[in-house]
Amino acid sequence: MEKSTHKVEVVRVTLEPHPNADSLSVVRVFGGYTVCVRTDDWTGIELGAYIPPDSVVDSTRPEFGFLAGHERIRVKRLRGVVSMGLLIPAPKGAQPGENVAEFLGVSHYEPPLPLNARGDEESAPPGFRPSYDVDSLRRFVHLFAEGEPVWITEKIHGANARFCHAEGRMRAGSRGTWKKHDKNNLWWRALEDCPEIADFCERNPELTVYGEVYGSVQSLKYGAKPGEVRIAVFDILNCTDWVNAEAALDLAPELPWVPRVAANMPFDADRVFALAEGASLIPGADHLREGIVVKPMEERTDLDIGRVCLKVVSNAFLEKDKG
């Protein structure tokens, strides 16, 4: 699975009346995002640069000077309408579909991780065990056909992880790097408290287990005690092929899987977006969910993004998250 690319894309702007504010308009982007803008600021402007939530802007630039002290782009409610991200006039000469993130100095927000997060090249296993990330369903909602059966799970707020057994020893890694065995390392510490993953990997060295280390990791704690970390598994890779969701559960029922939100559900964008909101399904959690992950019941790929597996982050989470 290829890592998603953070983009600031140039889009065509069509203003729609805001239902509760005469000075504001609503712009729909990619069919899944809504952005509120000041109507007067967009008179005669047809192209905008869309900056999605969880982007970080450089407030020393004139385009973003008004955001000094608030450089992380979030979701807000403006007079009752959810505004997802930021829309600014496109740079001069930019064309629809162009990615202007680098030109505007916009990056993706990466939350800090506790404990030892350094990588170790010598700990990397052989074979195809790629980094893992997913794009937003709001950006690529067109990749699902209306009524297509989908599998939906809770998106856990933590640290991405991958585990395998290769060349006679266990391996643990984050999204981007593999880790040297160290009891103070977040990923190894979580693995030691979840021996069923190591047992499964040792019996199946051709498989790679992907999941999320959570608990005392990010802002959502899921009922974990101070210092406690856990693992929620969300995927299995068989050599170069992702295992279908139902088959993965049958293959490894003993693993601590992420909560299932819906199975074999006919795809309907509005219903799916609504499922991103609500309380976490992790036992003991007393807070909202970060969002959901949506994939087809039968694995497939797309020429533009690769594997079709997309996320919807909860608007309530994006409004409240402090990092």
ABEGO torsion letter per residue (X at the ends): XBBBBBBBBBBBBBBBBBAABAABBBBBBGGABBBBBBAAAABGBABBBBBBBGBBBBAABAAAAAABGBABBBBBBBGGBBBBEBBBBBBBGBBBGBBAAAAAGBBBBBBBBBEBABBBAAABBBEBBBBBBBBBAAAAAAABBBGBBBBBBBBBBBBBBBBBBBGGBBBBBBAABBBBBBAABAAAAAAAABAAAAAAAAABAABBBBBBBBEBABABAGGBBBGBBBBBBABBBBGABBBBAAAAAAABAABBBBBBABBGBBBBAAAAAAAABEBBABBGBABBBAEBBBBBABBBBBAAAEBBBBBBBBAAAAAABAX
